[in-house]
Amino acid sequence: MDQLLTELKHLGLSDKEAQVYLSSLELGPAPVQDISHKAKVNRATTYVMIEALSSRGLMSTFVKGKKRFYVPESPDRLLSILRIQQKEIEEKQTEFEKKLPLFLALFNTEGAKPQIRYLEGPEGIKTVRALFEAMDGEWLEILPLDDVNATKELMTHERDMHLKTLREKRTPHKVLVTMSEFDESKIVDAGVGEWRFLPANEFPIHGSIVIRQNYVFLFSYRSALLSVVITSQEIADAVRALFHLAWKGAEGYPSKKFS
């Protein structure tokens, strides 16, 4: 009996609710005084517990003659309650995962030393995209487009939705793109910005660098799909200055503007 009480409490029933429900299971249809006596719960409290159990769909009532009887529902109903709780937890988890990048954006942003996070595989990319979408302000990027397009894990519907989100936010950006052969059809529209194209044979870059706010995002594609997120205002400003230097040096190369 103690084990059954414990299981019911794990499902969220109070101690007295569990006692009343188990007593009712043993008795079957019974008046409140019988349930109260068997559960060792006073009569007034038993009424309250029965009402609580009824609201969960675990008990019902009927009148026979001049007496009211209370009936326990099948224990199968407990499994339904567990499934409902599981669904609610999954929904809460989904909602929290959407907000997690906002919490991460606040985490140690002004700490004494840079915060560095390593994320692997497609799930790591998914996390970084969510964080990126939660941010505001101009972003700068160095992009080896051939390597990106050759990475199958990136060519997904989620990437299309990510680009759609960027377009809708219309955040200004600049991108330095390396390509083996200039092919404008391979360029993706990420919103309001300008892209400059560099020949990959002159600039053999095989990793991406993105700077936004006080973040630097690094991506590796060839050896493994790896994301590195560095949170540091000083480092972000230094890399941002280097990007602008490279951007200025690329003025003579082909470019494309998106509006």
Secondary structure, DSSP 8 states (H G I E B T S, - for coil): -HHHHHHHHHTT--HHHHHHHHHHHHH-SB-HHHHHHHHT--HHHHHHHHHHHHHTTSEEEEEETTEEEEEE--THHHHHHHHHHHHHHHHHHHHHHHHHHHHHHHTTTT-SS-EEEEEEHHHHHHHHHHHHHT--S-EEEEEEHHHHHT-GGGSSHHHHHHHHHHHHHT--EEEEEEESS--GGG----SSEEEEEEETTTS---EEEEEETTEEEEEE-SS--EEEEEE-HHHHHHHHHHHHHHHHHTTTS-EEEE-
